[in-house]
């Protein structure tokens, strides 16, 4: 059904690849800083807790329950993606530091 749907936005990887090296580094550094901050962890935990609470208290039928579950899955995928990008920043930073020490 959605096979031919054209999304009105670019894939994140395509967006990142179009950035200059400096912009890409800043982009990844921002994600790294954000993901490792206490505020990020606190807010994502609160959001997850709230969704679980609403799922338990407000879901009236299986469709609503499924909606809450899909939201939780989306949050988990977002967290995994951000952690992946933060790890990429760490790897890129290590490579830059090694190259600088060689030169």
Jmol script that loads the backbone (N, CA, C; Angstrom):
load data "model"
ATOM      1  N   UNK A   1       0.817  -1.199   0.000  1.00  0.00           N
ATOM      2  CA  UNK A   1       0.000   0.000   0.000  1.00  0.00           C
ATOM      3  C   UNK A   1       0.862   1.265   0.000  1.00  0.00           C
ATOM      4  N   UNK A   2       1.897   1.307   0.820  1.00  0.00           N
ATOM      5  CA  UNK A   2       2.733   2.507   0.918  1.00  0.00           C
ATOM      6  C   UNK A   2       3.996   2.398   0.062  1.00  0.00           C
ATOM      7  N   UNK A   3       4.058   1.384  -0.778  1.00  0.00           N
ATOM      8  CA  UNK A   3       5.252   1.118  -1.568  1.00  0.00           C
ATOM      9  C   UNK A   3       5.685   2.326  -2.402  1.00  0.00           C
ATOM     10  N   UNK A   4       4.739   3.024  -2.993  1.00  0.00           N
ATOM     11  CA  UNK A   4       5.071   4.131  -3.881  1.00  0.00           C
ATOM     12  C   UNK A   4       4.991   5.498  -3.209  1.00  0.00           C
ATOM     13  N   UNK A   5       4.800   5.514  -1.908  1.00  0.00           N
ATOM     14  CA  UNK A   5       4.702   6.793  -1.195  1.00  0.00           C
ATOM     15  C   UNK A   5       6.057   7.491  -1.209  1.00  0.00           C
ATOM     16  N   UNK A   6       6.094   8.733  -1.612  1.00  0.00           N
ATOM     17  CA  UNK A   6       7.311   9.530  -1.643  1.00  0.00           C
ATOM     18  C   UNK A   6       7.352  10.391  -0.383  1.00  0.00           C
ATOM     19  N   UNK A   7       8.292  10.098   0.486  1.00  0.00           N
ATOM     20  CA  UNK A   7       8.410  10.861   1.723  1.00  0.00           C
ATOM     21  C   UNK A   7       8.905  12.270   1.411  1.00  0.00           C
ATOM     22  N   UNK A   8       8.355  13.276   2.074  1.00  0.00           N
ATOM     23  CA  UNK A   8       8.732  14.666   1.781  1.00  0.00           C
ATOM     24  C   UNK A   8      10.014  15.099   2.491  1.00  0.00           C
ATOM     25  N   UNK A   9      10.844  14.159   2.903  1.00  0.00           N
ATOM     26  CA  UNK A   9      12.077  14.499   3.601  1.00  0.00           C
ATOM     27  C   UNK A   9      13.163  13.487   3.249  1.00  0.00           C
ATOM     28  N   UNK A  10      14.405  13.889   3.443  1.00  0.00           N
ATOM     29  CA  UNK A  10      15.550  13.034   3.106  1.00  0.00           C
ATOM     30  C   UNK A  10      15.831  12.047   4.220  1.00  0.00           C
ATOM     31  N   UNK A  11      16.508  10.953   3.867  1.00  0.00           N
ATOM     32  CA  UNK A  11      16.992  10.032   4.880  1.00  0.00           C
ATOM     33  C   UNK A  11      18.100  10.731   5.654  1.00  0.00           C
ATOM     34  N   UNK A  12      18.207  10.426   6.939  1.00  0.00           N
ATOM     35  CA  UNK A  12      19.201  11.087   7.791  1.00  0.00           C
ATOM     36  C   UNK A  12      20.620  10.830   7.293  1.00  0.00           C
ATOM     37  N   UNK A  13      20.909   9.602   6.884  1.00  0.00           N
ATOM     38  CA  UNK A  13      22.259   9.291   6.406  1.00  0.00           C
ATOM     39  C   UNK A  13      22.622  10.111   5.175  1.00  0.00           C
ATOM     40  N   UNK A  14      21.652  10.305   4.280  1.00  0.00           N
ATOM     41  CA  UNK A  14      21.900  11.122   3.093  1.00  0.00           C
ATOM     42  C   UNK A  14      22.170  12.570   3.491  1.00  0.00           C
ATOM     43  N   UNK A  15      21.433  13.056   4.458  1.00  0.00           N
ATOM     44  CA  UNK A  15      21.640  14.425   4.947  1.00  0.00           C
ATOM     45  C   UNK A  15      23.038  14.577   5.544  1.00  0.00           C
ATOM     46  N   UNK A  16      23.441  13.619   6.357  1.00  0.00           N
ATOM     47  CA  UNK A  16      24.754  13.673   7.008  1.00  0.00           C
ATOM     48  C   UNK A  16      25.871  13.609   5.973  1.00  0.00           C
ATOM     49  N   UNK A  17      25.721  12.776   4.963  1.00  0.00           N
ATOM     50  CA  UNK A  17      26.752  12.632   3.935  1.00  0.00           C
ATOM     51  C   UNK A  17      26.950  13.915   3.129  1.00  0.00           C
ATOM     52  N   UNK A  18      25.915  14.722   2.994  1.00  0.00           N
ATOM     53  CA  UNK A  18      26.030  15.979   2.241  1.00  0.00           C
ATOM     54  C   UNK A  18      26.724  17.082   3.042  1.00  0.00           C
ATOM     55  N   UNK A  19      26.878  16.894   4.347  1.00  0.00           N
ATOM     56  CA  UNK A  19      27.522  17.907   5.174  1.00  0.00           C
ATOM     57  C   UNK A  19      29.028  17.939   4.918  1.00  0.00           C
ATOM     58  N   UNK A  20      29.613  19.105   5.099  1.00  0.00           N
ATOM     59  CA  UNK A  20      31.075  19.188   5.021  1.00  0.00           C
ATOM     60  C   UNK A  20      31.656  18.454   6.221  1.00  0.00           C
ATOM     61  N   UNK A  21      32.962  18.192   6.185  1.00  0.00           N
ATOM     62  CA  UNK A  21      33.592  17.466   7.294  1.00  0.00           C
ATOM     63  C   UNK A  21      33.425  18.204   8.618  1.00  0.00           C
ATOM     64  N   UNK A  22      33.546  19.521   8.590  1.00  0.00           N
ATOM     65  CA  UNK A  22      33.404  20.316   9.814  1.00  0.00           C
ATOM     66  C   UNK A  22      31.964  20.253  10.322  1.00  0.00           C
ATOM     67  N   UNK A  23      31.010  20.428   9.417  1.00  0.00           N
ATOM     68  CA  UNK A  23      29.597  20.369   9.808  1.00  0.00           C
ATOM     69  C   UNK A  23      29.228  18.978  10.324  1.00  0.00           C
ATOM     70  N   UNK A  24      29.728  17.968   9.662  1.00  0.00           N
ATOM     71  CA  UNK A  24      29.455  16.590  10.070  1.00  0.00           C
ATOM     72  C   UNK A  24      30.013  16.324  11.464  1.00  0.00           C
ATOM     73  N   UNK A  25      31.219  16.807  11.712  1.00  0.00           N
ATOM     74  CA  UNK A  25      31.840  16.629  13.021  1.00  0.00           C
ATOM     75  C   UNK A  25      31.026  17.335  14.105  1.00  0.00           C
ATOM     76  N   UNK A  26      30.589  18.555  13.831  1.00  0.00           N
ATOM     77  CA  UNK A  26      29.774  19.306  14.794  1.00  0.00           C
ATOM     78  C   UNK A  26      28.431  18.605  15.038  1.00  0.00           C
ATOM     79  N   UNK A  27      27.830  18.121  13.976  1.00  0.00           N
ATOM     80  CA  UNK A  27      26.548  17.414  14.059  1.00  0.00           C
ATOM     81  C   UNK A  27      26.674  16.200  14.976  1.00  0.00           C
ATOM     82  N   UNK A  28      27.693  15.379  14.725  1.00  0.00           N
ATOM     83  CA  UNK A  28      27.903  14.176  15.524  1.00  0.00           C
ATOM     84  C   UNK A  28      28.312  14.517  16.959  1.00  0.00           C
ATOM     85  N   UNK A  29      29.106  15.582  17.115  1.00  0.00           N
ATOM     86  CA  UNK A  29      29.514  15.997  18.455  1.00  0.00           C
ATOM     87  C   UNK A  29      28.308  16.452  19.277  1.00  0.00           C
ATOM     88  N   UNK A  30      27.387  17.154  18.625  1.00  0.00           N
ATOM     89  CA  UNK A  30      26.166  17.593  19.309  1.00  0.00           C
ATOM     90  C   UNK A  30      25.361  16.390  19.790  1.00  0.00           C
ATOM     91  N   UNK A  31      25.225  15.391  18.934  1.00  0.00           N
ATOM     92  CA  UNK A  31      24.497  14.179  19.322  1.00  0.00           C
ATOM     93  C   UNK A  31      25.220  13.475  20.461  1.00  0.00           C
ATOM     94  N   UNK A  32      26.548  13.374  20.367  1.00  0.00           N
ATOM     95  CA  UNK A  32      27.347  12.719  21.406  1.00  0.00           C
ATOM     96  C   UNK A  32      27.125  13.403  22.764  1.00  0.00           C
ATOM     97  N   UNK A  33      27.229  14.726  22.767  1.00  0.00           N
ATOM     98  CA  UNK A  33      27.054  15.496  23.996  1.00  0.00           C
ATOM     99  C   UNK A  33      25.646  15.320  24.549  1.00  0.00           C
ATOM    100  N   UNK A  34      24.669  15.382  23.678  1.00  0.00           N
ATOM    101  CA  UNK A  34      23.267  15.276  24.075  1.00  0.00           C
ATOM    102  C   UNK A  34      22.962  13.902  24.660  1.00  0.00           C
ATOM    103  N   UNK A  35      23.376  12.845  23.963  1.00  0.00           N
ATOM    104  CA  UNK A  35      23.064  11.481  24.393  1.00  0.00           C
ATOM    105  C   UNK A  35      23.729  11.145  25.733  1.00  0.00           C
ATOM    106  N   UNK A  36      24.893  11.707  25.974  1.00  0.00           N
ATOM    107  CA  UNK A  36      25.601  11.407  27.211  1.00  0.00           C
ATOM    108  C   UNK A  36      25.274  12.380  28.351  1.00  0.00           C
ATOM    109  N   UNK A  37      24.295  13.243  28.113  1.00  0.00           N
ATOM    110  CA  UNK A  37      23.917  14.194  29.160  1.00  0.00           C
ATOM    111  C   UNK A  37      22.878  13.573  30.093  1.00  0.00           C
ATOM    112  N   UNK A  38      22.889  14.035  31.319  1.00  0.00           N
ATOM    113  CA  UNK A  38      21.912  13.575  32.304  1.00  0.00           C
ATOM    114  C   UNK A  38      20.503  14.015  31.902  1.00  0.00           C
ATOM    115  N   UNK A  39      20.400  15.182  31.294  1.00  0.00           N
ATOM    116  CA  UNK A  39      19.084  15.690  30.869  1.00  0.00           C
ATOM    117  C   UNK A  39      18.448  14.760  29.844  1.00  0.00           C
ATOM    118  N   UNK A  40      19.216  14.288  28.872  1.00  0.00           N
ATOM    119  CA  UNK A  40      18.682  13.371  27.859  1.00  0.00           C
ATOM    120  C   UNK A  40      18.170  12.095  28.512  1.00  0.00           C
ATOM    121  N   UNK A  41      18.995  11.521  29.366  1.00  0.00           N
ATOM    122  CA  UNK A  41      18.607  10.269  30.024  1.00  0.00           C
ATOM    123  C   UNK A  41      17.362  10.459  30.879  1.00  0.00           C
ATOM    124  N   UNK A  42      17.316  11.542  31.640  1.00  0.00           N
ATOM    125  CA  UNK A  42      16.174  11.811  32.504  1.00  0.00           C
ATOM    126  C   UNK A  42      14.900  12.008  31.694  1.00  0.00           C
ATOM    127  N   UNK A  43      14.984  12.803  30.640  1.00  0.00           N
ATOM    128  CA  UNK A  43      13.794  13.109  29.841  1.00  0.00           C
ATOM    129  C   UNK A  43      13.302  11.902  29.048  1.00  0.00           C
ATOM    130  N   UNK A  44      14.207  11.095  28.500  1.00  0.00           N
ATOM    131  CA  UNK A  44      13.756   9.915  27.765  1.00  0.00           C
ATOM    132  C   UNK A  44      13.150   8.883  28.712  1.00  0.00           C
ATOM    133  N   UNK A  45      13.706   8.755  29.899  1.00  0.00           N
ATOM    134  CA  UNK A  45      13.129   7.839  30.881  1.00  0.00           C
ATOM    135  C   UNK A  45      11.747   8.316  31.313  1.00  0.00           C
ATOM    136  N   UNK A  46      11.587   9.611  31.498  1.00  0.00           N
ATOM    137  CA  UNK A  46      10.289  10.158  31.885  1.00  0.00           C
ATOM    138  C   UNK A  46       9.259   9.956  30.770  1.00  0.00           C
ATOM    139  N   UNK A  47       9.669  10.185  29.534  1.00  0.00           N
ATOM    140  CA  UNK A  47       8.766  10.004  28.418  1.00  0.00           C
ATOM    141  C   UNK A  47       8.323   8.539  28.307  1.00  0.00           C
ATOM    142  N   UNK A  48       9.265   7.628  28.460  1.00  0.00           N
ATOM    143  CA  UNK A  48       8.951   6.201  28.402  1.00  0.00           C
ATOM    144  C   UNK A  48       8.014   5.807  29.536  1.00  0.00           C
ATOM    145  N   UNK A  49       8.298   6.299  30.727  1.00  0.00           N
ATOM    146  CA  UNK A  49       7.451   6.005  31.886  1.00  0.00           C
ATOM    147  C   UNK A  49       6.031   6.510  31.663  1.00  0.00           C
ATOM    148  N   UNK A  50       5.909   7.707  31.129  1.00  0.00           N
ATOM    149  CA  UNK A  50       4.598   8.294  30.867  1.00  0.00           C
ATOM    150  C   UNK A  50       3.824   7.480  29.833  1.00  0.00           C
ATOM    151  N   UNK A  51       4.505   7.038  28.800  1.00  0.00           N
ATOM    152  CA  UNK A  51       3.824   6.243  27.767  1.00  0.00           C
ATOM    153  C   UNK A  51       3.363   4.911  28.343  1.00  0.00           C
ATOM    154  N   UNK A  52       4.218   4.264  29.141  1.00  0.00           N
ATOM    155  CA  UNK A  52       3.800   3.009  29.782  1.00  0.00           C
ATOM    156  C   UNK A  52       2.594   3.232  30.694  1.00  0.00           C
ATOM    157  N   UNK A  53       2.613   4.324  31.462  1.00  0.00           N
ATOM    158  CA  UNK A  53       1.491   4.625  32.356  1.00  0.00           C
ATOM    159  C   UNK A  53       0.211   4.850  31.565  1.00  0.00           C
ATOM    160  N   UNK A  54       0.314   5.650  30.494  1.00  0.00           N
ATOM    161  CA  UNK A  54      -0.866   5.906  29.678  1.00  0.00           C
ATOM    162  C   UNK A  54      -1.361   4.639  28.991  1.00  0.00           C
ATOM    163  N   UNK A  55      -0.449   3.793  28.576  1.00  0.00           N
ATOM    164  CA  UNK A  55      -0.846   2.542  27.943  1.00  0.00           C
ATOM    165  C   UNK A  55      -1.638   1.685  28.931  1.00  0.00           C
ATOM    166  N   UNK A  56      -1.178   1.659  30.176  1.00  0.00           N
ATOM    167  CA  UNK A  56      -1.860   0.850  31.192  1.00  0.00           C
ATOM    168  C   UNK A  56      -3.199   1.453  31.607  1.00  0.00           C
ATOM    169  N   UNK A  57      -3.268   2.774  31.678  1.00  0.00           N
ATOM    170  CA  UNK A  57      -4.470   3.424  32.212  1.00  0.00           C
ATOM    171  C   UNK A  57      -5.463   3.921  31.173  1.00  0.00           C
ATOM    172  N   UNK A  58      -5.002   4.234  29.975  1.00  0.00           N
ATOM    173  CA  UNK A  58      -5.876   4.890  29.006  1.00  0.00           C
ATOM    174  C   UNK A  58      -6.245   4.045  27.792  1.00  0.00           C
ATOM    175  N   UNK A  59      -5.448   3.007  27.494  1.00  0.00           N
ATOM    176  CA  UNK A  59      -5.747   2.194  26.304  1.00  0.00           C
ATOM    177  C   UNK A  59      -7.067   1.463  26.506  1.00  0.00           C
ATOM    178  N   UNK A  60      -8.019   1.734  25.629  1.00  0.00           N
ATOM    179  CA  UNK A  60      -9.361   1.159  25.744  1.00  0.00           C
ATOM    180  C   UNK A  60      -9.541  -0.103  24.905  1.00  0.00           C
ATOM    181  N   UNK A  61      -8.690  -0.257  23.890  1.00  0.00           N
ATOM    182  CA  UNK A  61      -8.827  -1.419  23.005  1.00  0.00           C
ATOM    183  C   UNK A  61      -7.460  -1.791  22.440  1.00  0.00           C
ATOM    184  N   UNK A  62      -7.447  -2.846  21.659  1.00  0.00           N
ATOM    185  CA  UNK A  62      -6.162  -3.334  21.144  1.00  0.00           C
ATOM    186  C   UNK A  62      -5.514  -2.342  20.172  1.00  0.00           C
ATOM    187  N   UNK A  63      -6.304  -1.563  19.468  1.00  0.00           N
ATOM    188  CA  UNK A  63      -5.749  -0.573  18.543  1.00  0.00           C
ATOM    189  C   UNK A  63      -4.991   0.505  19.308  1.00  0.00           C
ATOM    190  N   UNK A  64      -5.573   1.015  20.379  1.00  0.00           N
ATOM    191  CA  UNK A  64      -4.898   2.023  21.195  1.00  0.00           C
ATOM    192  C   UNK A  64      -3.663   1.432  21.864  1.00  0.00           C
ATOM    193  N   UNK A  65      -3.776   0.222  22.355  1.00  0.00           N
ATOM    194  CA  UNK A  65      -2.642  -0.459  22.975  1.00  0.00           C
ATOM    195  C   UNK A  65      -1.501  -0.596  21.966  1.00  0.00           C
ATOM    196  N   UNK A  66      -1.846  -0.977  20.755  1.00  0.00           N
ATOM    197  CA  UNK A  66      -0.843  -1.109  19.693  1.00  0.00           C
ATOM    198  C   UNK A  66      -0.191   0.236  19.394  1.00  0.00           C
ATOM    199  N   UNK A  67      -0.960   1.304  19.414  1.00  0.00           N
ATOM    200  CA  UNK A  67      -0.409   2.644  19.192  1.00  0.00           C
ATOM    201  C   UNK A  67       0.638   3.005  20.233  1.00  0.00           C
ATOM    202  N   UNK A  68       0.337   2.720  21.487  1.00  0.00           N
ATOM    203  CA  UNK A  68       1.317   2.983  22.547  1.00  0.00           C
ATOM    204  C   UNK A  68       2.568   2.127  22.357  1.00  0.00           C
ATOM    205  N   UNK A  69       2.385   0.856  22.020  1.00  0.00           N
ATOM    206  CA  UNK A  69       3.526  -0.050  21.814  1.00  0.00           C
ATOM    207  C   UNK A  69       4.398   0.437  20.659  1.00  0.00           C
ATOM    208  N   UNK A  70       3.757   0.881  19.574  1.00  0.00           N
ATOM    209  CA  UNK A  70       4.526   1.385  18.436  1.00  0.00           C
ATOM    210  C   UNK A  70       5.293   2.654  18.802  1.00  0.00           C
ATOM    211  N   UNK A  71       4.712   3.474  19.642  1.00  0.00           N
ATOM    212  CA  UNK A  71       5.407   4.671  20.111  1.00  0.00           C
ATOM    213  C   UNK A  71       6.638   4.288  20.925  1.00  0.00           C
ATOM    214  N   UNK A  72       6.499   3.291  21.788  1.00  0.00           N
ATOM    215  CA  UNK A  72       7.643   2.820  22.574  1.00  0.00           C
ATOM    216  C   UNK A  72       8.731   2.237  21.676  1.00  0.00           C
ATOM    217  N   UNK A  73       8.326   1.516  20.655  1.00  0.00           N
ATOM    218  CA  UNK A  73       9.298   0.961  19.704  1.00  0.00           C
ATOM    219  C   UNK A  73      10.020   2.086  18.973  1.00  0.00           C
ATOM    220  N   UNK A  74       9.290   3.121  18.567  1.00  0.00           N
ATOM    221  CA  UNK A  74       9.904   4.260  17.880  1.00  0.00           C
ATOM    222  C   UNK A  74      10.905   4.968  18.788  1.00  0.00           C
ATOM    223  N   UNK A  75      10.563   5.146  20.055  1.00  0.00           N
ATOM    224  CA  UNK A  75      11.494   5.773  21.001  1.00  0.00           C
ATOM    225  C   UNK A  75      12.760   4.940  21.166  1.00  0.00           C
ATOM    226  N   UNK A  76      12.602   3.629  21.233  1.00  0.00           N
ATOM    227  CA  UNK A  76      13.751   2.748  21.365  1.00  0.00           C
ATOM    228  C   UNK A  76      14.642   2.832  20.128  1.00  0.00           C
ATOM    229  N   UNK A  77      14.032   2.856  18.943  1.00  0.00           N
ATOM    230  CA  UNK A  77      14.807   2.965  17.705  1.00  0.00           C
ATOM    231  C   UNK A  77      15.534   4.303  17.623  1.00  0.00           C
ATOM    232  N   UNK A  78      14.882   5.364  18.061  1.00  0.00           N
ATOM    233  CA  UNK A  78      15.530   6.680  18.073  1.00  0.00           C
ATOM    234  C   UNK A  78      16.732   6.671  19.008  1.00  0.00           C
ATOM    235  N   UNK A  79      16.566   6.103  20.194  1.00  0.00           N
ATOM    236  CA  UNK A  79      17.662   6.025  21.148  1.00  0.00           C
ATOM    237  C   UNK A  79      18.822   5.210  20.572  1.00  0.00           C
ATOM    238  N   UNK A  80      18.529   4.097  19.930  1.00  0.00           N
ATOM    239  CA  UNK A  80      19.567   3.269  19.324  1.00  0.00           C
ATOM    240  C   UNK A  80      20.291   4.031  18.224  1.00  0.00           C
ATOM    241  N   UNK A  81      19.558   4.769  17.419  1.00  0.00           N
ATOM    242  CA  UNK A  81      20.155   5.547  16.332  1.00  0.00           C
ATOM    243  C   UNK A  81      21.081   6.627  16.889  1.00  0.00           C
ATOM    244  N   UNK A  82      20.624   7.329  17.913  1.00  0.00           N
ATOM    245  CA  UNK A  82      21.446   8.377  18.502  1.00  0.00           C
ATOM    246  C   UNK A  82      22.697   7.797  19.155  1.00  0.00           C
ATOM    247  N   UNK A  83      22.571   6.655  19.808  1.00  0.00           N
ATOM    248  CA  UNK A  83      23.747   6.011  20.398  1.00  0.00           C
ATOM    249  C   UNK A  83      24.725   5.554  19.318  1.00  0.00           C
ATOM    250  N   UNK A  84      24.208   5.073  18.197  1.00  0.00           N
ATOM    251  CA  UNK A  84      25.061   4.686  17.072  1.00  0.00           C
ATOM    252  C   UNK A  84      25.837   5.889  16.544  1.00  0.00           C
ATOM    253  N   UNK A  85      25.144   7.020  16.358  1.00  0.00           N
ATOM    254  CA  UNK A  85      25.809   8.223  15.859  1.00  0.00           C
ATOM    255  C   UNK A  85      26.822   8.763  16.868  1.00  0.00           C
ATOM    256  N   UNK A  86      26.516   8.657  18.152  1.00  0.00           N
ATOM    257  CA  UNK A  86      27.465   9.083  19.189  1.00  0.00           C
ATOM    258  C   UNK A  86      28.712   8.206  19.141  1.00  0.00           C
ATOM    259  N   UNK A  87      28.523   6.919  18.930  1.00  0.00           N
ATOM    260  CA  UNK A  87      29.665   6.007  18.820  1.00  0.00           C
ATOM    261  C   UNK A  87      30.492   6.335  17.578  1.00  0.00           C
ATOM    262  N   UNK A  88      29.828   6.699  16.482  1.00  0.00           N
ATOM    263  CA  UNK A  88      30.534   7.095  15.263  1.00  0.00           C
ATOM    264  C   UNK A  88      31.393   8.321  15.531  1.00  0.00           C
ATOM    265  N   UNK A  89      30.868   9.265  16.294  1.00  0.00           N
ATOM    266  CA  UNK A  89      31.653  10.449  16.645  1.00  0.00           C
ATOM    267  C   UNK A  89      32.909  10.046  17.415  1.00  0.00           C
ATOM    268  N   UNK A  90      32.760   9.145  18.388  1.00  0.00           N
ATOM    269  CA  UNK A  90      33.905   8.683  19.168  1.00  0.00           C
ATOM    270  C   UNK A  90      34.950   8.029  18.278  1.00  0.00           C
ATOM    271  N   UNK A  91      34.505   7.204  17.338  1.00  0.00           N
ATOM    272  CA  UNK A  91      35.437   6.540  16.423  1.00  0.00           C
ATOM    273  C   UNK A  91      36.148   7.553  15.533  1.00  0.00           C
ATOM    274  N   UNK A  92      35.383   8.478  14.963  1.00  0.00           N
ATOM    275  CA  UNK A  92      35.980   9.503  14.105  1.00  0.00           C
ATOM    276  C   UNK A  92      36.978  10.359  14.882  1.00  0.00           C
ATOM    277  N   UNK A  93      36.634  10.679  16.118  1.00  0.00           N
ATOM    278  CA  UNK A  93      37.519  11.486  16.956  1.00  0.00           C
ATOM    279  C   UNK A  93      38.818  10.731  17.246  1.00  0.00           C
ATOM    280  N   UNK A  94      38.721   9.454  17.532  1.00  0.00           N
ATOM    281  CA  UNK A  94      39.915   8.635  17.789  1.00  0.00           C
ATOM    282  C   UNK A  94      40.810   8.576  16.558  1.00  0.00           C
ATOM    283  N   UNK A  95      40.211   8.409  15.401  1.00  0.00           N
ATOM    284  CA  UNK A  95      40.986   8.365  14.153  1.00  0.00           C
ATOM    285  C   UNK A  95      41.689   9.696  13.908  1.00  0.00           C
ATOM    286  N   UNK A  96      40.980  10.808  14.129  1.00  0.00           N
ATOM    287  CA  UNK A  96      41.596  12.131  13.962  1.00  0.00           C
ATOM    288  C   UNK A  96      42.773  12.312  14.914  1.00  0.00           C
ATOM    289  N   UNK A  97      42.609  11.887  16.169  1.00  0.00           N
ATOM    290  CA  UNK A  97      43.681  12.029  17.157  1.00  0.00           C
ATOM    291  C   UNK A  97      44.888  11.175  16.786  1.00  0.00           C
ATOM    292  N   UNK A  98      44.656   9.987  16.284  1.00  0.00           N
ATOM    293  CA  UNK A  98      45.767   9.127  15.858  1.00  0.00           C
ATOM    294  C   UNK A  98      46.483   9.743  14.670  1.00  0.00           C
ATOM    295  N   UNK A  99      45.709  10.244  13.711  1.00  0.00           N
ATOM    296  CA  UNK A  99      46.334  10.883  12.541  1.00  0.00           C
ATOM    297  C   UNK A  99      47.140  12.113  12.930  1.00  0.00           C
ATOM    298  N   UNK A 100      46.633  12.893  13.866  1.00  0.00           N
ATOM    299  CA  UNK A 100      47.360  14.090  14.323  1.00  0.00           C
ATOM    300  C   UNK A 100      48.647  13.707  15.056  1.00  0.00           C
ATOM    301  N   UNK A 101      48.618  12.640  15.817  1.00  0.00           N
ATOM    302  CA  UNK A 101      49.827  12.215  16.539  1.00  0.00           C
ATOM    303  C   UNK A 101      50.886  11.662  15.592  1.00  0.00           C
ATOM    304  N   UNK A 102      50.457  11.085  14.472  1.00  0.00           N
ATOM    305  CA  UNK A 102      51.400  10.563  13.479  1.00  0.00           C
ATOM    306  C   UNK A 102      52.069  11.710  12.746  1.00  0.00           C
ATOM    307  N   UNK A 103      51.294  12.741  12.443  1.00  0.00           N
ATOM    308  CA  UNK A 103      51.849  13.877  11.698  1.00  0.00           C
ATOM    309  C   UNK A 103      52.538  14.753  12.651  1.00  0.00           C
TER     310      UNK A 103
END
end "model"
wireframe off; spacefill off
backbone 0.3
color backbone group
